[in-house]
Amino acid sequence: MDPRIREHAQTIVDHSVELQAGDDVVIQLPPEAEDLAVALYELCGEREASPTWLAGSDRAARGFLLAAGESYETPENRLAFYEETDVFILARGGPSVTEQSDVPPANTAAYKRATRPLQEERLSKRWCLTQVPTTGHAQLAEMSTEAYENFVYDAISLDWEAQRKFQETMVTLLDGADEVRIVAGDETDLTLSVAGNTTLNDYGEKNLPGGEVFTAPVVDSVEGEVVFDIPLMRQGRKIEDVWLSFAGGEVVDHRAGRNESLLTEILNTDDGARRLGELGIGMNRAIDQFTANMLFDEKMGDTVHLAVGAAYPETVGDDNTQNESAEHVDMIIDMSENSRIELDGDVVQRDGTFVFENGFA
C-alpha cells in the first residue's frame, strides 16, 4: 500500500473527525478506494470504533435515477441508519466522472428533494469529505494518474495548524464586516451583507483538503451581477461561463455558455436554490491549478466561490434567516487579476493577493 494512503487515513481520523472510542462510523468510498477503506478500518479497530463501508457506484445510481424518473420518497431506513451514526467519512473518486451525464436533471432534483433529510442528518454529525486520486478525476484534470496522485496528496498533507493561523486573519476581517463587495473584470460587481453571520475557518476538517474561510450571506441582501469563469462539474456535466443577476437576494436572470438547461434545473430545484447560501474565499496556496474538481478548485488562493442553495447552519447568526434548499452548488470566480474584494469599502484582496500578504499594493 502506498504510505501516503495510510497518512491520508491518519489525517482523516486524527485531524478531520477526531475519531473516538465507541463511534459508529460510515465510510462511503468508491470501490477503487479499497486501500483507503482498509487503512480506515485498521484505525477504527485501534480506536475501538465500529466502521461500515458503503461502496458507492455511479453506475448503479444512474440506473436507479433513470428507472425511477421523478418519483421518490425519503428512504426512512437510511435515515434511521444515519441517525444512529456518529461519524461520516466520504470520498470522491472512480473511473468516470460523466457516468450520470444522461440522467435528466429533473430526476436528480426530485431525488435531492426527497433525500434532503438524510443530508441534513449527515451534516449534523462529525464528517469529512475527501478525494481519492483515481483515473476519472485525473482525466478530468488533464493530468497523468501519477501526477494527479502527487497533486492530491500534496494538497492534503499540509501543516494544517499553520494553515489555520494564516486564514484566521481573514476570519477576523470578515467577522468584523457588514458589507462585502466582489469586483472582477468588466461583468462582476456584486454586493452582499454578512452582518450578524459567523465566518468559519476550514483547515482540513470537514473538507480535506481544506483551505478556505466561509460564511453565509444575509438572505435578501445580494445585489448585482457575477460571472463564474471557472467551469464546474455537476451531475456528470460541465457547466461553463455562468452569469447570474441578483435582486433582493434572488437570482432574477441567468445564463451559461454550456449546459444552461442544467443550470436552470438547479435553480428551479426549490425556492432556496435561487438564493446564496455561502460566500467562500480560497486561501490554500498548495493548490496551484484548476482541476474541474470543486473540492480543490474552491480552495485556491486566487478565488472566491459562491454557492446557490443551502447555507450551513453554523454560519447563520441567531437573528438571521438560514437559506434552506436541497441544493448547494458552488461556483468559482478567478480573482487573480483585475479584481478586488472590499469589506465595508476597504480593499482586503487585490488581484489575488490579501492585504496581509507580501506584494499587496
Buried (B, 14 or more C-beta within 10 A) or exposed (E): EEEBBBBBBEBBBEBBBEBEEEBBBBBBBBBBBBBBBBBBBBBBEEBEBEBEBEBBEBEEBBEBBEEEEBEBEEBEEBBEBBEEBBBBBBBBBBBBBBBBBEBBBEBBBBBBBBBBBBBBBBBEBBBBBBBBBBBBBBBBBEBEEEEBBBBBBBBBBBEBEEBBEBBBBBBBBBBEBEBBBBBBBEEBBBBBBBBEBBBBBBBBBBBBBBBBBBBBBBBBBBBBBBBBBBBBBBBBBBBBBBBBBBEEBBBEEBEBEEBBEBBEBBBBBBEBBBBBBBBBBBBBBBBEEBBBBBBBBBBBBBBBBBBBBBBBEEBBBEEBBBBBBBBBBBBBBBBBEEBBBBBEEEBBBBBBBBBEBEEBE
